[in-house]
Amino acid sequence: MATLEATETLPAERESRLPLGAALVTVSLWASAFVGIRSAGRVFSAEALALGRLLVASAALGLVLLARREPLPAWRAFPGIAICGVF
């Protein structure tokens, strides 16, 4: 009985710490981005920095997509996705 209770409380503890960990990672990455942009701004133009950020974000989201094995949207949805991307 004690083993069963210990395993049931483990996910609850993990769920309570997960948002805190996500917030700390987000704040740390967000704060370090300003330092990196300031340093890279001396070498690269604003357009190159924006493109670099978009490429890194696209690669990160692509990795999440592959890790979660999410299916691609239906082909009928791509025009709407493209329109939202443009605007």
C-alpha positions in Angstrom: 0.0 0.0 0.0 2.8 2.4 0.8 4.4 1.8 -2.6 1.2 2.6 -4.4 0.7 5.8 -2.5 4.3 6.9 -3.2 3.8 6.4 -7.0 0.5 8.3 -7.0 2.0 11.4 -5.4 5.0 11.5 -7.7 3.1 12.8 -10.8 1.4 15.4 -8.6 4.7 16.7 -7.4 6.1 16.7 -10.9 3.0 18.6 -12.2 3.5 21.3 -9.5 7.2 21.8 -10.3 6.8 21.7 -14.1 5.3 25.2 -14.5 7.9 26.7 -12.3 10.7 25.0 -14.3 9.1 26.1 -17.6 8.9 29.7 -16.3 12.5 29.7 -15.1 13.8 28.3 -18.5 11.7 30.9 -20.4 12.9 33.8 -18.3 16.5 32.7 -18.5 16.4 32.2 -22.3 14.5 35.5 -22.8 17.1 37.4 -20.7 20.1 35.9 -22.4 18.6 36.7 -25.8 19.1 40.5 -25.2 22.8 39.9 -24.4 23.2 37.8 -27.5 21.4 40.3 -29.8 23.4 43.2 -28.4 26.7 41.3 -29.1 25.6 40.0 -32.5 24.2 43.5 -33.5 27.7 44.8 -33.9 28.4 42.2 -36.7 25.0 41.5 -38.3 22.3 43.8 -39.6 18.8 43.9 -38.1 17.4 41.9 -41.0 20.0 39.2 -40.6 19.3 39.0 -36.8 15.5 38.8 -37.4 16.0 36.0 -40.0 18.3 34.2 -37.6 15.8 34.3 -34.8 13.0 33.1 -37.1 15.2 30.2 -38.3 16.2 29.2 -34.8 12.5 29.3 -33.7 11.4 27.3 -36.7 14.0 24.7 -36.0 13.0 24.5 -32.3 9.4 24.1 -33.2 10.2 21.5 -35.8 12.1 19.5 -33.2 9.1 19.7 -30.9 6.8 18.6 -33.8 9.1 15.6 -34.5 9.4 14.7 -30.8 5.6 14.7 -30.3 5.0 13.0 -33.6 2.3 15.4 -34.5 0.7 14.9 -37.9 0.9 17.7 -40.5 -2.3 19.7 -41.1 -4.5 18.8 -44.0 -3.6 20.3 -47.3 -6.8 22.3 -47.3 -5.5 24.2 -44.2 -2.3 25.4 -45.8 -3.7 28.5 -47.7 -5.2 29.7 -44.4 -1.9 29.1 -42.6 0.0 31.0 -45.3 -2.4 33.9 -45.1 -2.0 34.1 -41.3 1.8 33.9 -41.7 1.8 36.8 -44.1 -0.3 39.0 -41.9 
